[in-house]
Amino acid sequence: MRYWRVKLPPGVRSPFDVYVNGVPQELGVDYRIAGGELLFERELVSQKLGFWAWFMGFWGIGTYKRNDEVDVRYERDGQPMVAHALAIIPPSSPPRA
């Protein structure tokens, strides 16, 4: 099975909430957890905006490039924390250390 992976930040412990583009995800339905990573079967796309896309956006001209963002909401020492726009690792990439 091919998975798009997202490495959990250090210190994240269950329970935590996962969002893709602001939409809550459900453990076991939308993703699973293994080896400190979130595993998604559905394709996640992470595209960087090039200069011209950024420039046009600056002037209010939209871009239609897909850019999925994965966020994790959790608590550390009783304080709410959010890890925003975590890196997406496509299936063809080797595991990171």
C-alpha positions as CSV (number, residue, x, y, z in Angstrom):
1,M,0.0,0.0,0.0
2,R,1.2,3.5,-0.8
3,Y,1.0,6.1,1.9
4,W,1.5,9.8,2.1
5,R,3.3,10.4,5.4
6,V,3.4,13.2,7.8
7,K,5.9,13.1,10.7
8,L,4.4,14.0,14.0
9,P,6.3,16.8,15.9
10,P,8.3,15.8,19.0
11,G,6.2,15.8,22.1
12,V,2.9,15.0,20.5
13,R,1.1,12.3,22.5
14,S,-2.5,10.9,22.2
15,P,-5.1,12.3,22.2
16,F,-4.6,14.8,19.4
17,D,-6.7,16.0,16.5
18,V,-5.7,15.9,12.8
19,Y,-6.9,18.3,10.1
20,V,-6.4,18.4,6.4
21,N,-7.1,21.8,4.9
22,G,-9.1,22.6,8.1
23,V,-11.3,19.5,7.9
24,P,-11.2,17.1,10.9
25,Q,-9.8,13.7,10.0
26,E,-10.8,10.5,11.8
27,L,-8.3,7.9,13.0
28,G,-8.8,4.6,11.2
29,V,-11.0,6.1,8.5
30,D,-8.9,8.9,7.0
31,Y,-5.4,8.1,8.4
32,R,-3.5,5.7,10.7
33,I,-0.5,6.1,12.9
34,A,2.8,4.1,12.7
35,G,6.3,4.9,13.7
36,G,5.6,8.4,14.8
37,E,4.0,9.3,11.5
38,L,0.5,9.9,10.2
39,L,-0.3,7.6,7.2
40,F,-2.8,8.7,4.6
41,E,-4.0,6.4,1.7
42,R,-5.4,9.4,-0.2
43,E,-3.1,11.6,-2.2
44,L,-1.9,14.7,-0.4
45,V,-0.2,17.4,-2.5
46,S,2.3,20.0,-1.3
47,Q,3.2,22.6,-3.8
48,K,5.4,25.6,-3.2
49,L,4.3,28.9,-4.8
50,G,6.8,30.1,-7.4
51,F,7.6,33.8,-7.7
52,W,5.0,34.5,-10.4
53,A,2.2,32.7,-8.5
54,W,3.1,34.6,-5.3
55,F,3.4,37.9,-7.2
56,M,-0.1,37.4,-8.8
57,G,-1.6,36.5,-5.5
58,F,-0.1,39.6,-4.0
59,W,-2.1,41.6,-6.5
60,G,-5.3,39.7,-5.8
61,I,-5.1,37.4,-8.8
62,G,-5.8,33.9,-7.5
63,T,-3.9,30.7,-8.3
64,Y,-5.5,27.3,-8.6
65,K,-2.6,25.2,-7.5
66,R,-3.4,22.5,-5.0
67,N,-1.6,22.7,-1.7
68,D,-2.9,20.4,1.1
69,E,-2.0,21.4,4.6
70,V,-1.9,19.0,7.5
71,D,-2.3,20.4,11.0
72,V,-2.2,18.6,14.4
73,R,-3.8,20.1,17.5
74,Y,-2.5,18.7,20.8
75,E,-1.7,19.6,24.4
76,R,1.7,19.9,26.0
77,D,1.9,20.4,29.7
78,G,-1.8,21.4,29.7
79,Q,-1.2,24.1,27.1
80,P,-3.0,23.9,23.7
81,M,-0.6,23.6,20.8
82,V,-1.0,23.5,17.0
83,A,1.6,22.2,14.5
84,H,0.6,23.9,11.3
85,A,1.3,22.9,7.7
86,L,3.4,19.9,8.5
87,A,5.6,18.5,5.7
88,I,4.0,15.9,3.5
89,I,6.2,13.0,2.4
90,P,5.0,11.4,-0.8
91,P,5.1,7.5,-1.2
92,S,8.2,7.5,-3.4
93,S,10.4,9.3,-0.9
94,P,12.7,7.3,1.4
95,P,12.0,7.5,5.1
96,R,13.6,10.4,7.0
97,A,15.7,10.0,10.0
